[in-house]
């Protein structure tokens, strides 16, 4: 076999269990600083078959990394952390995860250097395991620990499946339950008269035994700036199949980082999710911002017999662009005007023939707690699709930058040709799984949250998902069709 060129080369693998990467193959755990058998074997084999025989030895790293290696005790020494390069024509061999790590599963290798993009790179996948009559889920095996908790808890409540979730948000700087997660769990417990063990801040394991879903008035308060929109995500599927109408009082942050803003929920999520053949009312009583929170949203919803499938595969053309730039508390209205103007200028570079209406708004003092600012921009198409971009202001962040971030996010969502944006993808999955019939949605790149929602929706229900690359669009576009044969959930509390 003729030797191949020196580049690209296979760089050293990481020790088992340290960080993410190709070395994390799901094999048995070994002491820190040593190699697992499979990783060591893969490295030796790759070097023997894919690299020239006379490869010069690599020099000892210099600088900070070299000093760290020389000063560390032998048992703690490990190779320097390096980025990985792909090997032309080489496919990473599969490995069988240890039964002690995950019951059943698929190890997913890290994407080659330069090909990483959001939604295509995971750590591990594992199917929920049955422990007696209880579903057991490892909350640390995939990205999106909060998403795993929301989807699994909602489906546990709907299907009457006792649930155990362990290693909740493992690997985070603050692992375990956060206030918004605990508030959501407690609300679901109250919705169905269930039992919750391990329900405390920082807990990394919970067990939940659901009862019968009932309607009525329920209150969830994060007592922080935790997102009320995430509380709504976990509760809404459950109250749709309750015995009577429900009213949810959700308290916390209405415009929070790492979560949909309440404006997005009202302007984008609500009109689209109502295509599943149900309606709800969302009344913003008071807005709350980081770090105080203090916002309150009241959601009123009536139960349904079953959900209808949706078909969102035709994007159409953009007919209008509108939005709102807001400030609250001690911030002047000028900041809202600056955000709006910067966003309009950014969009005008790409879209010149549409009127763009982004209203600057100052929230009334009696309807907002704390100081905050932000912007949301929505594009509406001829087929009724809604795509958005949003951004929040914070101390030291220029108002123009906030507006430009939201505009660029909107333009990116318009560029891929899908009918939903990145924020809406994962929120539709559970409704598609519960609906009766086949739902189809065209989207951009599949996000990690969407992959997580699909995985657990398939495992816990009889729904079947397929994700295929769309062939109708320009090959350069990253557009996919998410198709789901729903389980056809029936509300036995409602008679025809």
C-alpha positions as CSV (number, residue, x, y, z in Angstrom):
1,X,0.0,0.0,0.0
2,X,1.5,3.3,-1.1
3,X,1.9,5.8,1.7
4,X,-0.5,8.8,1.7
5,X,0.5,12.4,2.2
6,X,1.3,13.7,5.6
7,X,-1.8,15.9,5.7
8,X,-4.4,15.4,6.9
9,X,-3.1,13.4,9.9
10,X,-5.0,11.7,12.7
11,X,-4.1,13.6,15.8
12,X,-4.0,12.0,19.3
13,X,-7.2,10.8,20.8
14,X,-8.4,12.0,24.2
15,X,-8.4,9.7,27.2
16,X,-11.7,8.0,27.8
17,X,-14.2,10.1,29.7
18,X,-12.4,13.5,29.2
19,X,-14.4,15.9,27.2
20,X,-16.2,15.3,24.0
21,X,-14.6,13.8,20.9
22,X,-13.8,10.7,18.9
23,X,-12.3,8.9,21.9
24,X,-15.6,8.9,23.8
25,X,-16.8,5.7,22.2
26,X,-19.1,4.5,25.0
27,X,-16.6,1.9,26.2
28,X,-16.0,1.0,29.8
29,X,-14.7,3.7,32.1
30,X,-11.0,3.6,33.0
31,X,-8.8,5.6,35.4
32,X,-8.2,9.1,34.3
33,X,-5.1,9.5,32.2
34,X,-5.2,6.0,30.7
35,X,-6.5,4.8,27.4
36,X,-9.5,2.6,27.0
37,X,-8.7,-0.5,25.0
38,X,-10.8,0.4,21.9
39,X,-9.5,3.9,21.7
40,X,-5.9,2.7,22.0
41,X,-6.5,0.0,19.4
42,X,-8.2,2.5,17.0
43,X,-5.2,4.9,17.2
44,X,-2.6,2.2,16.6
45,X,-4.5,0.8,13.7
46,X,-5.1,4.2,12.1
47,X,-1.5,5.1,12.4
48,X,-0.3,1.8,10.9
49,X,-2.7,1.8,7.9
50,X,-3.3,5.4,7.1
51,X,-0.1,7.2,7.9
52,X,3.5,6.9,6.4
53,X,5.6,4.3,8.1
54,X,8.4,6.8,8.8
55,X,6.5,9.5,10.6
56,X,8.9,11.8,12.6
57,X,8.2,11.9,16.3
58,X,6.2,14.9,17.5
59,X,8.1,17.4,19.7
60,X,7.1,17.9,23.3
61,X,4.7,20.9,23.5
62,X,6.2,24.2,24.6
63,X,4.8,27.1,26.5
64,X,2.0,26.6,29.0
65,X,0.9,23.2,27.8
66,X,4.5,21.9,28.0
67,X,5.0,23.2,31.5
68,X,1.7,21.7,32.6
69,X,2.7,18.2,31.3
70,X,6.2,18.4,32.8
71,X,5.0,19.5,36.2
72,X,2.0,17.2,36.5
73,X,2.3,13.9,38.4
74,X,2.7,10.9,36.1
75,X,-0.8,9.5,36.9
76,X,-2.4,12.8,35.9
77,X,-0.5,13.4,32.7
78,X,-2.5,13.3,29.5
79,X,-1.8,14.2,25.9
80,X,-2.4,17.9,24.9
81,X,-5.9,18.6,23.8
82,X,-5.9,19.1,20.1
83,X,-8.5,19.5,17.3
84,X,-9.3,16.6,15.2
85,X,-8.7,16.2,11.5
86,X,-10.6,13.8,9.2
87,X,-8.9,11.0,7.4
88,X,-9.9,10.8,3.7
89,X,-11.9,7.6,3.0
90,X,-11.8,6.4,6.6
91,X,-15.0,5.6,8.5
92,X,-14.8,5.4,12.3
93,X,-15.4,1.8,13.4
94,X,-18.4,1.2,15.6
95,X,-18.1,0.1,19.2
96,X,-20.6,-1.5,21.6
97,X,-21.3,0.6,24.6
98,X,-21.0,-1.1,28.0
99,X,-24.3,-2.3,29.4
100,X,-23.3,-0.6,32.7
101,X,-23.1,2.7,30.9
102,X,-26.3,2.7,28.8
103,X,-28.7,-0.1,28.3
104,X,-29.1,0.2,24.5
105,X,-27.7,2.9,22.3
106,X,-25.7,4.2,19.5
107,X,-22.3,6.0,19.9
108,X,-22.0,9.0,17.6
109,X,-18.5,10.2,16.6
110,X,-17.5,13.8,16.5
111,X,-17.8,15.5,13.1
112,X,-14.5,16.1,11.2
113,X,-12.7,19.4,11.6
114,X,-14.5,22.1,9.6
115,X,-17.8,20.3,9.2
116,X,-19.3,20.9,12.6
117,X,-22.6,22.7,12.6
118,X,-25.4,22.9,15.1
119,X,-27.6,19.9,15.2
120,X,-25.3,17.3,13.6
121,X,-22.9,16.5,16.5
122,X,-23.9,14.6,19.6
123,X,-22.3,12.7,22.4
124,X,-24.3,9.5,22.8
125,X,-27.8,8.3,22.1
126,X,-29.6,5.9,24.4
127,X,-33.0,4.4,24.4
128,X,-35.1,4.7,27.6
129,X,-34.8,1.4,29.5
130,X,-37.6,-0.3,31.4
131,X,-36.9,-0.9,35.1
132,X,-39.9,-3.0,36.0
133,X,-42.9,-0.9,35.0
134,X,-40.9,2.3,35.1
135,X,-39.2,4.1,32.3
136,X,-35.6,5.0,33.1
137,X,-33.8,7.8,31.2
138,X,-30.2,8.9,31.4
139,X,-30.4,12.7,31.4
140,X,-26.7,13.1,30.6
141,X,-26.3,11.2,27.4
142,X,-27.5,13.9,24.9
143,X,-27.3,17.6,24.6
144,X,-30.2,19.6,26.0
145,X,-30.7,18.3,29.6
146,X,-33.6,20.6,30.2
147,X,-35.2,19.4,26.9
148,X,-34.9,15.8,27.9
149,X,-36.6,16.6,31.2
150,X,-39.5,18.6,29.6
151,X,-40.3,16.0,26.8
152,X,-40.0,12.9,29.0
153,X,-42.0,14.4,31.9
154,X,-44.8,15.6,29.6
155,X,-45.1,12.2,27.9
156,X,-44.9,10.4,31.2
157,X,-47.9,12.4,32.4
158,X,-49.8,11.9,29.2
159,X,-49.2,8.2,28.9
160,X,-49.3,7.3,32.6
161,X,-45.7,6.0,32.6
162,X,-43.8,6.1,35.9
163,X,-40.5,7.8,35.1
164,X,-37.0,7.9,36.5
165,X,-34.5,10.5,35.1
166,X,-30.9,10.3,36.4
167,X,-27.8,12.3,35.7
168,X,-29.9,15.4,35.0
169,X,-27.9,18.0,33.1
170,X,-24.7,16.0,33.8
171,X,-21.5,17.8,32.8
172,X,-22.8,21.3,33.3
173,X,-21.1,23.9,35.5
174,X,-24.3,23.7,37.6
175,X,-25.6,20.2,37.1
176,X,-29.0,19.1,38.3
177,X,-32.4,20.8,38.5
178,X,-32.6,24.6,38.2
179,X,-35.5,26.6,39.5
180,X,-37.4,26.6,36.2
181,X,-37.0,22.8,35.9
182,X,-38.3,22.2,39.4
183,X,-41.2,24.6,38.9
184,X,-42.2,22.7,35.7
185,X,-42.0,19.3,37.5
186,X,-44.1,20.5,40.4
187,X,-46.7,21.9,38.1
188,X,-47.0,18.6,36.2
189,X,-47.2,16.8,39.5
190,X,-50.1,19.0,40.5
191,X,-51.8,18.7,37.1
192,X,-52.1,14.9,37.4
193,X,-52.0,14.4,41.2
194,X,-48.8,12.6,40.8
195,X,-45.9,11.8,43.1
196,X,-42.4,13.4,42.7
197,X,-39.3,12.3,44.5
198,X,-36.0,14.1,44.3
199,X,-37.7,17.5,43.6
200,X,-35.2,20.0,44.9
201,X,-32.7,22.5,43.4
202,X,-29.5,20.7,42.3
203,X,-31.0,17.2,42.4
204,X,-29.5,15.0,39.6
205,X,-32.1,12.3,39.8
206,X,-35.9,12.4,40.0
207,X,-38.7,9.8,40.0
208,X,-42.2,10.7,38.9
209,X,-45.4,8.7,39.1
210,X,-48.2,10.3,37.2
211,X,-52.0,10.2,38.0
212,X,-55.0,11.3,36.1
213,X,-54.7,14.7,34.4
214,X,-57.2,17.2,35.7
215,X,-58.1,20.8,34.7
216,X,-58.5,23.8,36.9
217,X,-56.1,26.6,38.0
218,X,-52.5,25.8,38.5
219,X,-49.6,28.1,39.5
220,X,-45.9,27.7,38.8
221,X,-43.4,30.2,40.1
222,X,-39.7,29.9,39.4
223,X,-38.9,32.8,41.9
224,X,-36.1,33.7,39.6
225,X,-35.8,34.9,36.0
226,X,-36.3,31.3,34.8
227,X,-38.3,31.3,31.6
228,X,-42.1,31.1,31.8
229,X,-42.1,30.0,28.1
230,X,-40.3,26.8,29.1
231,X,-42.9,26.2,31.8
232,X,-45.5,26.5,29.1
233,X,-43.7,24.0,26.8
234,X,-43.9,21.2,29.4
235,X,-47.5,22.0,30.6
236,X,-49.4,22.7,27.3
237,X,-49.4,19.1,25.9
238,X,-50.7,17.8,29.2
239,X,-53.6,20.2,29.7
240,X,-54.8,19.6,26.1
241,X,-55.8,16.1,27.3
242,X,-57.2,17.1,30.7
243,X,-60.7,16.4,31.9
244,X,-61.7,20.1,32.0
245,X,-60.5,23.6,31.0
246,X,-57.2,24.8,32.6
247,X,-55.8,28.1,33.6
248,X,-52.0,28.3,34.2
249,X,-50.4,31.2,36.1
250,X,-46.8,31.1,35.1
251,X,-44.3,33.4,37.0
252,X,-40.7,34.1,36.3
253,X,-38.8,35.7,33.4
254,X,-40.8,36.6,30.3
255,X,-37.7,37.6,28.2
256,X,-34.8,35.4,29.2
257,X,-31.6,34.2,27.6
258,X,-31.4,30.6,26.2
259,X,-35.2,30.4,25.9
260,X,-38.0,31.8,23.6
261,X,-39.2,35.3,24.5
262,X,-42.8,35.7,25.4
263,X,-43.2,37.9,22.4
264,X,-42.0,35.0,20.2
265,X,-44.6,32.7,21.9
266,X,-47.4,35.1,21.1
267,X,-46.3,36.2,17.7
268,X,-44.9,33.0,16.2
269,X,-45.5,29.9,18.3
270,X,-49.2,30.5,19.0
271,X,-50.5,31.0,15.4
272,X,-48.5,27.9,14.1
273,X,-49.2,25.5,16.9
274,X,-53.0,26.3,16.7
275,X,-52.9,24.6,13.3
276,X,-53.0,21.3,15.3
277,X,-56.7,22.2,15.8
278,X,-56.7,23.8,19.2
279,X,-56.7,27.3,20.6
280,X,-55.4,29.0,23.7
281,X,-55.2,32.5,25.2
282,X,-51.9,33.9,26.5
283,X,-52.3,37.1,28.6
284,X,-49.1,38.9,29.6
285,X,-50.0,40.4,33.0
286,X,-46.5,41.6,33.8
287,X,-43.1,41.3,32.2
288,X,-40.0,40.2,34.1
289,X,-36.4,40.5,33.2
290,X,-33.0,39.1,34.4
291,X,-32.1,38.9,37.2
292,X,-35.2,39.6,39.2
293,X,-37.8,37.8,37.1
294,X,-41.2,38.7,38.6
295,X,-43.1,38.4,35.3
296,X,-46.5,36.7,35.1
297,X,-48.4,35.1,32.2
298,X,-51.8,33.6,32.3
299,X,-52.6,30.8,29.8
300,X,-56.1,29.6,29.3
301,X,-56.8,26.4,27.4
302,X,-59.6,24.0,26.8
303,X,-59.1,20.2,26.3
304,X,-59.5,18.6,22.9
305,X,-60.5,15.1,21.8
306,X,-57.5,14.7,19.5
307,X,-54.9,16.7,17.6
308,X,-54.9,17.1,13.8
309,X,-51.7,16.7,11.8
310,X,-50.1,19.7,10.1
311,X,-48.4,20.1,6.7
312,X,-45.9,22.9,6.6
313,X,-43.9,22.3,3.5
314,X,-44.6,25.3,1.3
315,X,-42.8,28.4,2.3
316,X,-44.1,30.8,-0.3
317,X,-42.7,34.4,-0.6
318,X,-42.2,36.9,2.2
319,X,-45.0,39.4,2.2
320,X,-44.4,41.5,5.3
321,X,-41.8,42.0,8.0
322,X,-42.7,43.5,11.4
323,X,-41.7,43.4,15.0
324,X,-41.2,45.3,18.2
325,X,-38.1,46.8,20.0
326,X,-38.7,47.3,23.7
327,X,-37.1,48.8,26.7
328,X,-38.3,48.8,30.3
329,X,-37.3,50.2,33.7
330,X,-34.6,52.9,33.7
331,X,-33.7,52.6,30.0
332,X,-34.7,55.4,27.6
333,X,-36.9,54.9,24.5
334,X,-33.9,56.0,22.4
335,X,-32.4,52.5,22.8
336,X,-35.5,50.9,21.3
337,X,-35.3,53.3,18.4
338,X,-31.6,52.5,17.8
339,X,-32.3,48.8,17.9
340,X,-35.1,49.2,15.4
341,X,-33.1,51.4,13.0
342,X,-30.1,49.1,13.1
343,X,-32.2,46.1,12.4
344,X,-34.0,47.8,9.4
345,X,-30.6,48.8,7.9
346,X,-29.3,45.3,8.2
347,X,-32.4,43.7,6.6
348,X,-32.4,46.3,3.8
349,X,-29.1,45.0,2.5
350,X,-30.8,41.7,1.6
351,X,-34.5,42.6,1.1
352,X,-35.2,46.0,-0.5
353,X,-38.8,45.8,-1.8
354,X,-40.7,45.3,1.4
355,X,-41.9,47.8,4.0
356,X,-40.3,46.9,7.4
357,X,-42.3,47.9,10.5
358,X,-40.5,47.5,13.8
359,X,-42.1,49.5,16.5
360,X,-40.0,51.0,19.3
361,X,-41.9,50.5,22.6
362,X,-41.3,51.5,26.2
363,X,-43.1,49.1,28.6
364,X,-45.3,50.8,31.2
365,X,-43.7,50.8,34.6
366,X,-46.7,49.1,36.2
367,X,-46.5,46.2,33.7
368,X,-42.8,45.4,34.0
369,X,-40.4,44.3,36.8
370,X,-36.8,45.3,36.5
371,X,-34.8,46.8,33.7
372,X,-34.5,45.1,30.3
373,X,-34.5,45.5,26.5
374,X,-34.7,43.5,23.4
375,X,-36.1,43.1,19.9
376,X,-38.1,40.5,17.9
377,X,-38.6,40.6,14.1
378,X,-41.1,38.4,12.3
379,X,-41.3,37.6,8.6
380,X,-44.7,36.4,7.3
381,X,-45.0,34.6,4.0
382,X,-47.8,34.1,1.5
383,X,-48.6,30.6,2.8
384,X,-49.0,31.8,6.4
385,X,-45.5,30.7,7.6
386,X,-43.9,32.8,10.4
387,X,-40.1,33.0,10.9
388,X,-38.4,35.2,13.4
389,X,-35.2,36.5,14.8
390,X,-34.7,38.0,18.3
391,X,-32.1,39.3,20.6
392,X,-31.9,40.7,24.2
393,X,-29.9,43.6,25.4
394,X,-27.6,43.6,28.4
395,X,-25.2,45.9,30.3
396,X,-22.4,47.0,28.0
397,X,-24.0,45.7,24.8
398,X,-24.5,48.3,22.1
399,X,-28.1,48.8,21.0
400,X,-27.2,48.6,17.4
401,X,-25.6,45.2,18.0
402,X,-28.8,43.9,19.5
403,X,-30.8,45.0,16.5
404,X,-28.3,43.6,14.1
405,X,-28.2,40.2,15.9
406,X,-31.9,39.8,15.6
407,X,-31.9,40.9,11.9
408,X,-29.1,38.4,11.0
409,X,-30.9,35.6,12.8
410,X,-34.1,36.3,10.8
411,X,-32.1,36.5,7.5
412,X,-30.4,33.2,8.3
413,X,-33.8,31.5,9.0
414,X,-35.1,32.9,5.7
415,X,-32.0,31.7,3.8
416,X,-32.4,28.0,4.4
417,X,-35.8,27.9,2.7
418,X,-37.7,26.1,5.6
419,X,-41.2,26.9,6.8
420,X,-40.2,27.1,10.5
421,X,-37.2,28.7,12.2
422,X,-34.7,27.1,14.6
423,X,-36.6,28.1,17.7
424,X,-39.9,26.5,16.6
425,X,-38.5,23.2,15.3
426,X,-38.3,21.3,18.6
427,X,-41.4,22.9,20.1
428,X,-43.6,21.2,17.4
429,X,-42.2,17.7,17.8
430,X,-44.3,16.6,20.8
431,X,-47.5,17.8,19.1
432,X,-46.6,16.0,15.9
433,X,-46.0,12.8,17.9
434,X,-49.4,13.1,19.6
435,X,-51.5,14.0,16.5
436,X,-53.5,11.5,14.5
437,X,-52.1,11.2,11.0
438,X,-49.0,12.2,9.2
439,X,-47.5,15.6,9.9
440,X,-44.8,17.1,7.6
441,X,-42.6,20.2,8.3
442,X,-39.9,21.7,6.2
443,X,-37.0,23.1,8.3
444,X,-33.5,24.3,8.1
445,X,-30.6,22.3,9.8
446,X,-31.9,20.0,12.5
447,X,-31.0,21.4,15.9
448,X,-29.8,19.4,18.9
449,X,-32.9,20.2,20.8
450,X,-35.0,18.8,17.9
451,X,-32.9,15.6,17.7
452,X,-33.4,15.1,21.4
453,X,-37.2,15.7,21.2
454,X,-37.5,13.3,18.3
455,X,-35.5,10.6,20.0
456,X,-37.5,10.6,23.2
457,X,-40.9,11.1,21.5
458,X,-40.2,8.0,19.3
459,X,-39.1,5.9,22.3
460,X,-41.9,6.8,24.6
461,X,-44.8,6.8,22.1
462,X,-45.7,4.8,19.0
463,X,-44.9,7.8,16.7
464,X,-42.4,7.3,13.9
465,X,-40.2,10.1,12.6
466,X,-38.2,10.4,9.5
467,X,-35.9,13.2,8.6
468,X,-34.8,13.5,5.0
469,X,-32.9,16.1,3.0
470,X,-35.2,18.2,0.8
471,X,-34.5,17.7,-2.9
472,X,-36.7,20.5,-4.1
473,X,-34.4,23.3,-2.9
474,X,-31.1,24.5,-4.1
475,X,-28.5,21.7,-3.2
476,X,-26.5,24.3,-1.3
477,X,-29.4,24.9,1.1
478,X,-29.5,22.9,4.3
479,X,-33.2,22.1,4.2
480,X,-34.9,19.0,5.6
481,X,-38.4,17.4,5.8
482,X,-39.4,16.2,9.2
483,X,-42.2,13.7,8.8
484,X,-44.1,12.0,11.6
485,X,-46.7,9.3,11.8
486,X,-48.4,10.4,15.0
487,X,-49.6,8.0,17.7
488,X,-53.2,9.5,17.6
489,X,-53.6,10.3,21.3
490,X,-57.3,10.2,22.3
491,X,-58.7,12.2,25.2
492,X,-60.9,9.7,26.9
493,X,-62.4,12.4,29.1
494,X,-64.3,13.9,26.1
495,X,-67.1,11.9,24.6
496,X,-68.0,12.4,20.9
